[in-house]
Amino acid sequence: MSSTKRFTNLKRLARNIRDTLGTEDTPDTKSYYLLFAYNGTGKTRLSIEFKNLGKKKIRGSDERIQDTLYYNAFTEDLFTWNNDLEGDIDRKLLLTQILTSLMA
């Protein structure tokens, strides 16, 4: 008998990953997971499903809190950074022009 699990959609796979890995932080630790896969295999779509499962509605409000910070093909062009590795003085996170104009 095969031990391979099959999932009918990405949401079920994302739920299985959340259940298997756990997402609870403690005061002393934070959970970080990094997934690698070949191009075109669905990493971006999976990361969106994973992120959406972590959204929780705040009672009595339209606001939501999230437990996932993600970086994927949709977000990689929104910012650049300068780590100033030589001087270790002038580190910057730069938002791209398209994001800046959306926020105005």
ROSE-4610 file (N, C-alpha, C; in Angstrom, 1 decimal, always signed):
// ROSE-4610
residu = [M/M/M/S/S/S/S/S/S/T/T/T/K/K/K/R/R/R/F/F/F/T/T/T/N/N/N/L/L/L/K/K/K/R/R/R/L/L/L/A/A/A/R/R/R/N/N/N/I/I/I/R/R/R/D/D/D/T/T/T/L/L/L/G/G/G/T/T/T/E/E/E/D/D/D/T/T/T/P/P/P/D/D/D/T/T/T/K/K/K/S/S/S/Y/Y/Y/Y/Y/Y/L/L/L/L/L/L/F/F/F/A/A/A/Y/Y/Y/N/N/N/G/G/G/T/T/T/G/G/G/K/K/K/T/T/T/R/R/R/L/L/L/S/S/S/I/I/I/E/E/E/F/F/F/K/K/K/N/N/N/L/L/L/G/G/G/K/K/K/K/K/K/K/K/K/I/I/I/R/R/R/G/G/G/S/S/S/D/D/D/E/E/E/R/R/R/I/I/I/Q/Q/Q/D/D/D/T/T/T/L/L/L/Y/Y/Y/Y/Y/Y/N/N/N/A/A/A/F/F/F/T/T/T/E/E/E/D/D/D/L/L/L/F/F/F/T/T/T/W/W/W/N/N/N/N/N/N/D/D/D/L/L/L/E/E/E/G/G/G/D/D/D/I/I/I/D/D/D/R/R/R/K/K/K/L/L/L/L/L/L/L/L/L/T/T/T/Q/Q/Q/I/I/I/L/L/L/T/T/T/S/S/S/L/L/L/M/M/M/A/A/A]
num = [1/1/1/2/2/2/3/3/3/4/4/4/5/5/5/6/6/6/7/7/7/8/8/8/9/9/9/10/10/10/11/11/11/12/12/12/13/13/13/14/14/14/15/15/15/16/16/16/17/17/17/18/18/18/19/19/19/20/20/20/21/21/21/22/22/22/23/23/23/24/24/24/25/25/25/26/26/26/27/27/27/28/28/28/29/29/29/30/30/30/31/31/31/32/32/32/33/33/33/34/34/34/35/35/35/36/36/36/37/37/37/38/38/38/39/39/39/40/40/40/41/41/41/42/42/42/43/43/43/44/44/44/45/45/45/46/46/46/47/47/47/48/48/48/49/49/49/50/50/50/51/51/51/52/52/52/53/53/53/54/54/54/55/55/55/56/56/56/57/57/57/58/58/58/59/59/59/60/60/60/61/61/61/62/62/62/63/63/63/64/64/64/65/65/65/66/66/66/67/67/67/68/68/68/69/69/69/70/70/70/71/71/71/72/72/72/73/73/73/74/74/74/75/75/75/76/76/76/77/77/77/78/78/78/79/79/79/80/80/80/81/81/81/82/82/82/83/83/83/84/84/84/85/85/85/86/86/86/87/87/87/88/88/88/89/89/89/90/90/90/91/91/91/92/92/92/93/93/93/94/94/94/95/95/95/96/96/96/97/97/97/98/98/98/99/99/99/100/100/100/101/101/101/102/102/102/103/103/103/104/104/104]
x = [+0.8/+0.0/+0.9/+0.5/+1.3/+1.0/+2.1/+1.9/+1.7/+1.6/+1.4/+0.0/-0.2/-1.5/-1.8/-3.1/-3.6/-4.6/-4.6/-5.5/-6.3/-7.6/-8.4/-8.3/-7.8/-7.6/-6.5/-6.0/-5.0/-5.4/-6.6/-7.1/-6.9/-7.2/-7.1/-5.6/-4.8/-3.3/-2.8/-3.2/-2.8/-3.2/-4.4/-4.9/-4.1/-3.8/-2.9/-1.5/-1.0/+0.3/+0.2/-0.8/-1.0/-1.2/-2.0/-2.2/-1.0/-0.2/+1.0/+2.1/+2.4/+3.5/+3.2/+1.9/+1.5/+1.8/+1.1/+1.3/+1.3/+1.3/+1.3/+2.7/+2.8/+4.1/+4.0/+5.2/+5.2/+6.0/+6.0/+6.8/+8.3/+8.8/+10.2/+10.6/+9.6/+9.9/+8.9/+9.3/+8.4/+8.6/+7.5/+7.6/+7.8/+8.9/+9.2/+9.3/+8.7/+8.7/+9.0/+9.9/+10.3/+10.1/+9.3/+9.0/+9.7/+10.3/+10.9/+10.2/+10.1/+9.6/+9.9/+9.8/+10.1/+9.1/+9.6/+8.7/+7.5/+6.3/+5.1/+4.4/+4.8/+4.2/+3.1/+2.8/+1.7/+2.1/+3.4/+3.9/+3.1/+3.0/+2.3/+0.8/+0.1/-1.3/-1.4/-0.5/-0.5/-0.2/+0.7/+1.0/-0.2/-1.0/-2.2/-3.2/-3.4/-4.4/-3.9/-2.7/-2.1/-2.3/-2.0/-2.2/-3.7/-4.6/-6.0/-6.6/-6.1/-6.5/-6.1/-5.1/-4.6/-5.3/-6.3/-7.0/-8.1/-8.2/-9.2/-10.0/-11.3/-12.2/-12.2/-12.1/-12.1/-13.6/-14.0/-15.4/-15.9/-17.1/-17.7/-17.1/-16.3/-15.6/-15.5/-15.2/-15.0/-13.5/-12.7/-11.2/-10.9/-9.7/-9.2/-7.7/-7.3/-5.9/-5.4/-4.1/-3.5/-2.3/-2.0/-0.9/+0.3/+0.2/+1.1/+1.7/+3.0/+3.7/+4.3/+3.9/+4.4/+5.0/+5.8/+6.6/+6.5/+5.9/+5.8/+5.8/+5.5/+5.7/+4.8/+3.7/+2.8/+3.4/+4.2/+4.7/+6.2/+6.9/+8.3/+8.7/+7.8/+8.1/+7.6/+7.0/+6.4/+7.5/+8.7/+9.7/+11.1/+12.1/+13.5/+14.1/+15.3/+16.0/+17.5/+18.1/+19.5/+20.0/+20.7/+21.2/+22.4/+23.1/+24.4/+25.3/+25.6/+26.4/+27.8/+28.4/+29.8/+29.8/+28.9/+28.9/+28.1/+27.1/+26.1/+25.5/+25.3/+24.7/+23.4/+23.3/+22.2/+21.4/+20.6/+19.7/+18.4/+17.8/+16.6/+15.7/+14.4/+13.4/+12.6/+12.7/+12.1/+10.9/+9.8/+8.5/+8.6/+8.2/+8.2/+7.1/+7.3/+6.4/+5.0/+4.7/+3.3/+2.6/+3.4/+2.8/+2.6/+3.5/+3.4/+2.2/+2.0/+0.8/-0.5/-0.5/-1.7/-2.1/-1.1/-1.3/-1.7/-1.5/-1.8/-3.3]
y = [-1.2/+0.0/+1.2/+2.2/+3.5/+4.4/+5.1/+6.1/+7.5/+7.6/+8.9/+9.4/+10.6/+11.2/+12.0/+12.0/+12.7/+13.7/+14.9/+15.9/+16.4/+16.7/+17.0/+18.5/+19.3/+20.7/+21.3/+22.5/+23.2/+23.6/+23.9/+24.3/+23.1/+21.9/+20.7/+20.4/+20.6/+20.5/+21.5/+22.8/+23.8/+23.5/+23.0/+22.7/+21.5/+20.5/+19.4/+19.9/+20.8/+21.4/+22.1/+23.0/+23.7/+22.7/+21.7/+20.7/+19.9/+19.6/+18.8/+19.6/+20.8/+21.6/+22.4/+22.8/+23.6/+25.0/+25.9/+27.4/+28.1/+27.5/+28.2/+28.6/+29.9/+30.4/+30.4/+30.3/+30.4/+31.7/+32.2/+33.4/+33.2/+32.0/+31.8/+31.4/+31.0/+30.6/+31.1/+31.1/+31.4/+30.3/+30.0/+28.9/+29.5/+29.0/+29.5/+28.2/+28.3/+27.2/+27.8/+27.1/+27.5/+26.3/+26.5/+25.5/+25.7/+24.7/+24.8/+23.8/+24.2/+23.3/+23.9/+23.0/+23.5/+24.6/+25.4/+26.4/+25.7/+26.4/+25.9/+24.8/+24.6/+23.5/+23.9/+25.3/+25.8/+26.4/+26.7/+27.3/+28.6/+29.4/+30.7/+30.5/+29.7/+29.4/+28.7/+27.8/+27.1/+28.1/+29.0/+30.0/+30.9/+31.2/+32.1/+31.3/+30.0/+29.2/+29.1/+28.9/+28.7/+30.0/+31.2/+32.5/+32.7/+32.4/+32.6/+31.8/+30.6/+29.8/+30.4/+31.2/+31.9/+33.1/+33.6/+34.8/+34.5/+35.3/+35.2/+36.5/+36.4/+37.6/+38.1/+39.4/+39.9/+40.1/+39.5/+39.6/+41.0/+41.3/+42.6/+43.6/+43.1/+44.1/+43.4/+44.3/+43.8/+43.4/+43.7/+43.5/+42.1/+41.7/+40.3/+40.4/+39.4/+39.3/+38.1/+38.1/+37.0/+36.5/+35.2/+34.6/+34.2/+34.7/+34.3/+35.5/+35.5/+36.5/+35.6/+36.0/+35.2/+36.0/+35.4/+36.0/+35.1/+35.5/+34.7/+35.5/+34.9/+35.6/+36.8/+36.9/+38.1/+39.2/+38.9/+40.0/+40.4/+39.6/+39.8/+41.1/+41.6/+42.9/+44.1/+44.0/+45.1/+45.9/+45.3/+46.0/+45.5/+46.3/+45.9/+46.3/+45.8/+46.2/+46.4/+47.2/+47.5/+47.1/+46.0/+45.5/+46.2/+47.0/+47.7/+46.8/+45.6/+44.6/+45.1/+46.0/+46.5/+47.5/+48.5/+49.5/+49.1/+48.3/+47.9/+49.1/+50.2/+51.4/+51.8/+51.7/+52.3/+51.2/+50.5/+49.4/+50.0/+49.6/+50.2/+49.2/+49.3/+48.5/+49.5/+49.3/+50.3/+49.7/+50.5/+50.1/+50.5/+49.7/+50.1/+51.2/+51.9/+53.0/+52.5/+51.4/+50.9/+50.8/+50.2/+50.1/+51.5/+52.3/+53.7/+54.4/+54.3/+55.0/+54.3/+53.0/+52.4/+52.8/+53.2/+53.5/+55.0/+55.8/+57.3/+57.5]
z = [+0.0/+0.0/+0.0/-0.8/-0.9/+0.2/+0.7/+1.7/+1.2/-0.1/-0.8/-0.6/-0.1/+0.1/-1.2/-1.6/-2.7/-2.2/-2.7/-2.3/-3.6/-3.4/-4.5/-4.9/-4.0/-4.4/-3.5/-3.8/-3.1/-1.7/-1.5/-0.1/+0.8/+0.4/+1.2/+1.5/+0.5/+0.7/+1.7/+1.5/+2.4/+3.9/+4.0/+5.4/+6.0/+5.1/+5.6/+6.0/+5.3/+5.6/+7.0/+7.1/+8.4/+9.6/+9.4/+10.4/+10.8/+9.8/+10.0/+10.6/+10.1/+10.6/+11.8/+12.0/+13.1/+12.8/+13.4/+13.2/+14.5/+15.6/+16.9/+17.3/+17.6/+18.1/+19.6/+20.3/+21.7/+22.1/+23.3/+23.6/+23.3/+23.3/+23.1/+21.6/+20.8/+19.5/+18.5/+17.2/+16.1/+15.1/+14.4/+13.4/+12.0/+11.3/+10.0/+9.1/+7.9/+7.0/+5.6/+4.9/+3.6/+2.7/+1.6/+0.7/-0.7/-1.2/-2.5/-3.5/-4.7/-5.7/-7.1/-8.1/-9.5/-9.9/-10.9/-11.5/-12.1/-12.0/-12.6/-11.9/-10.6/-9.8/-8.9/-8.8/-8.0/-6.7/-6.5/-5.2/-4.8/-5.8/-5.5/-5.2/-5.9/-5.6/-4.2/-3.9/-2.6/-1.5/-1.7/-0.6/-0.4/-1.4/-1.2/-0.4/-0.8/+0.0/+1.5/+1.7/+3.0/+3.8/+3.2/+3.8/+4.1/+3.2/+3.4/+4.6/+4.8/+5.9/+7.2/+7.2/+8.5/+8.8/+8.0/+8.3/+9.3/+10.3/+11.3/+11.5/+11.4/+11.6/+13.0/+13.2/+14.5/+14.9/+16.0/+16.4/+16.5/+15.9/+16.0/+15.0/+14.1/+13.2/+11.8/+10.8/+9.5/+9.3/+10.3/+10.2/+10.4/+9.9/+10.1/+10.5/+11.3/+11.6/+10.8/+10.6/+9.8/+10.6/+10.4/+11.0/+10.1/+8.8/+7.8/+7.1/+7.0/+6.2/+5.0/+3.8/+2.7/+1.6/+0.8/-0.3/-1.4/-2.5/-3.7/-5.0/-6.1/-7.4/-7.5/-6.8/-6.8/-6.0/-5.0/-4.1/-4.4/-5.1/-5.3/-6.0/-6.8/-7.5/-6.8/-5.6/-4.9/-4.1/-3.9/-3.1/-3.5/-3.1/-3.2/-1.9/-1.7/-0.5/-0.7/+0.2/+0.2/+1.6/+1.7/+3.0/+3.4/+2.6/+2.9/+3.7/+3.1/+3.8/+4.1/+3.3/+3.6/+4.8/+4.8/+5.8/+7.0/+6.8/+7.9/+8.6/+7.8/+8.4/+7.8/+6.4/+5.7/+5.0/+5.8/+5.3/+5.0/+3.8/+3.3/+2.7/+3.0/+2.2/+1.4/+0.0/-0.9/-1.6/-1.4/-2.1/-3.6/-4.5/-5.9/-6.1/-7.3/-7.6/-7.7/-8.3/-8.4/-7.1/-6.1/-4.7/-4.1/-4.2/-3.7/-4.2/-5.5/-6.1/-5.7/-5.4/-4.9/-3.5/-2.7/-1.3/-1.2/-2.2/-2.1/-2.2]
